[in-house]
Amino acid sequence: MNEEDQSTESKPEKKRNPIASVVVAIVGLACGVYLINPTAGVVELIPDNIPVFGNLDEAGAVAILISCFAYFGLDIGAIFGRKEKADAKQAKGEVIDN
């Protein structure tokens, strides 16, 4: 098989577990709600007035939310140029598995 045949061949899609998709959606929704109103004080895991550590809960919620987006195929990292770097590494043969 040559390179042209490999590029036109479609990869088989993985079937997702519907329960896992619902759980990921609920976690993403909870993180989104937490981030919309982080200083209301109703649900505040770490108080924001603690220096350095005060915003770690919001940073964690953002990380989880980005992971939830990636699970459903929306790659937020591509906005910041990460995809181009990964494509360049793959072209050089530096990426083992994509």
N, C-alpha and C positions, 0 to 999 in steps of 0.2 A: 504494500500500500504506500503510495507516495503522499507528499504533504498536501496536495490539492484534495485528495480523497478524504484525508483526515479533517481538513477544515470544513468540508461540506457535510460531513457526517454529523448528525445531531446526537447530542449526548442524551441518554435516557433520563427522564425526569424522576426524581425521588418522590414517592408518595408520602405526604405528611400525615401524621396522626392528627385527626380532627380535635381530639381532646387536648393535645399539646398546643395546637394552634389557638384554641380558646383560652388556654391558660396564659400563653404568651400575650394574647390580645388584652386580657384582663390586667396582667402585670403592666403592660405598656400604658393602658388607660389609667391605671392607678398612679404611675409615675408622671403622666401628663397632668393629671389633676393636682398632684403634689407640687409640681413645678409652676402651675398657673397661679397658685396662691401660697407661696412658700413662707411668707412672713405673717400670715394671719394668726398663727399661734394655736390654731385648732389642732393641727397635726404637725408637730415639729419634733423631729427625732433628736436633733442637736440644736440648741438655741444659737441663733445667728450672732449674738453678741459675744460669744467666746472667740477670741482671736485665733486665727488660722483654722481651727477645727470647726468653726461655726458653719461654714459653707460646704463641708464634706458631704453632708446628706444630700444636698442639691446636686453636687457633682456626681455622686453615686446614682441618683435618680436619672440624670442625663445619660450616664453610661449605660444604664439598663434600658432606657428608652431608645437609644441608638442601636443597641443590640436587638431590641424588638423590631425596629424598622428593618434591620438587616435580615432578620428571620423571614420577613415577608417580602424581601427582595428589593427594598429601597435602601441603596447603599449611600449613606450620608457622607462617608469618607471620600467618595468620588467627587464631591463638590469641592473638596480641598486639594485635589490633585493626587490623591493616593492611588487611584486606579491607573493613571498614566505611569506612575513609578512601578507598579506591579506589572503592567504590561511590558515595560522596558526590561525589567528583570527577567520576565518570562522569555522575551525574545533573545536575551543573552544566555538563557539556559540556567539562570540562577535559581529559579523557582522549581522545586521538586514536584509539588502537587498543587493544583489550582482549585 
